[in-house]
Amino acid sequence: MPAIKFTTFRNTVIAGAVALIGGIGWLLFSPSDAQVKPAAPTVAKVDAGSVAVPTSGDLRPVDRDILTYLTQSASSNKVKDAFPNQTYKVSFYRDSGNTWNRLKIDLNRNGKWDEKWTLENGSLKKRQVSSQDNEQYDQQYRWRGARWEIKK
């Protein structure tokens, strides 16, 4: 068996040590799947004055999403932000009984409720709207058939 030269042996040991230290460093400092945080949903900033509040009974996408959600049974007393990937925030509340009693809507996610709805036996009854986006509800609508009608 031929003898290995000292310089070859030394270079092999150094290369192995560098590879070992590099591998340990990569394992310690690389992010694992459990540590990677998912990106927060992107929410577009909307000026309060530009939020479209329909004056007629036409249903908006938020109205349709809520109507679809209301077909599900109320499994808890509160659901905060039922649609986290939308530009609006909707929270559902069950104060008593087995169905949702009320809900609140923040159309532009600025932390101020723009609308609050009242339900009776899980069915839509009343919608109050804060036209100035200040949680002062100055407009009222009633659910008639399949649309909102302004209260007279």
Buried (B, 14 or more C-beta within 10 A) or exposed (E): EEEEEEEEEEEEEEEEEEEEEEEEEEEEEEEEEEEEEEEEEEBEEBEBEEBEEBEEBEBBEBBEBBEEBBEEEBEEEEBEBBBEEBBBBBBBBBEEEEBBBBBBBBBBBBEBBBBBBEBEEBEBEBBBBBBEBEEEBEBEBBBEEEBBEBEE
